[in-house]
Amino acid sequence: MNKYLTLADGTQWSGTAIGERQLEAAGRVVFNTGMSGYQETLTDPSYLNQMIAFTYPLIGNYGIDPTVSQAPTVGAQAIIVHELATFTDHYTSRQSLANFLTTHHVAGIEGIDTRDLTIHIREAGSQMAILTNHPVTNFKSKLATLTSQALVATPLPAVTTTKQPRIAILNFGEKAAISAELQARGADVIVLPPTTSIKAIAAYHPDGILLSNGPGDPTDYGDCLATIRQLAHRYPLAGICLGHQLIALAYGARTYQLPFGHHGLNHPVQACVDGSIMMTSQNHDYAVDPASIKATPLIVTHTELNDGSIEGLRLPHQAVMSVQFHPEAHPGPKEAGQFFDNFLLTIQKEAVINA
Ligand SMILES: NC(=O)CC[C@H](N)C(=O)O
């Protein structure tokens, strides 16, 4: 069955349908340069309503491991690959990627020269695209017929342990590995809806707050900024990716849209404090505007070596720290996991100061 990928600027690629073959889809098309981690990428809620083009030419060859998904559903609207592996071989695999895509009702296309598509996106910028069963003559009218998804709601959890430290995560679209990294370091984790009130958060008696990753433009979350500032005055506060951007906005910085985002597993980031460099996993289309920092109390802690963009912030006299990259990896290198250690150490220090 033929499939057609049409970008808002009119460029078009044709290929073969994969996943839920009949399903047509619309979304902002982004390219991911990771050579592995397709399952974690597809189930990262930050990709909500986006189409993911994988530059690595063969996707799916090690199947699906039910333990590594970052959320129960697939946030991406479609997958775009050069070749979908038909042969799967891995000791943890319980399903083929092809079957996983149909199970999760994900549209897809293979047979695309994804590197050609990526070069086009790098030059023309990431943009809306539609995936259809027939060639498109009127992009806008076809786009209007296609739907988008909403994030799965987070229930308010019951407290089941007295373990400390207890971290309350505001779930803007959290990757499961964030909770797992904190729990692996002995923390108790409570995952709350992103709009949970200060009073409801306090009822869980957290020792620290973490704002998770999540989809979309950070300026769409303006209603959360006052609560974020109040949280920062009461608790040690950390932010990852979207959470990092929201902390920046809460303290008066601005964000901007990158030409084609950072979506990959080998982004070099330098720590300002000592010049050390680590390879990081990244997935973001927006960044904090360096020109807006000087009017705020924020201090830059990390920068991306590819384009100089901001990758980390902190406050000088408050326990507030954030990173644009993904220290939990999943997928990607785990070099940046130190961020979780630093956050938990900060919580310990604050507990001593406030004892
Ligand atoms: N992974 C994320 O949290 C992404 C943050 C934000 N949605 C961006 O695209 O920049």
The ligand as an SDF file (V2000), in Angstrom:
LIG
                    3D

 10  9  0  0  0  0  0  0  0  0999 V2000
   11.4850   16.7170   25.9420 N   0  0  0  0  0  0  0  0  0  0  0  0
   10.9340   17.8930   26.3010 C   0  0  0  0  0  0  0  0  0  0  0  0
   10.5670   18.1040   27.4610 O   0  0  0  0  0  0  0  0  0  0  0  0
   10.7070   18.9090   25.1950 C   0  0  0  0  0  0  0  0  0  0  0  0
   10.4570   20.3040   25.7300 C   0  0  0  0  0  0  0  0  0  0  0  0
    9.7200   21.1700   24.7310 C   0  0  0  0  0  0  0  0  0  0  0  0
    8.4420   20.5660   24.3750 N   0  0  0  0  0  0  0  0  0  0  0  0
   10.5770   21.3550   23.4850 C   0  0  0  0  0  0  0  0  0  0  0  0
   10.2590   20.7520   22.4570 O   0  0  0  0  0  0  0  0  0  0  0  0
   11.5630   22.0700   23.5180 O   0  0  0  0  0  0  0  0  0  0  0  0
  1  2  1  0
  2  3  2  0
  2  4  1  0
  4  5  1  0
  5  6  1  0
  6  7  1  0
  6  8  1  0
  8  9  2  0
  8 10  1  0
M  END
$$$$
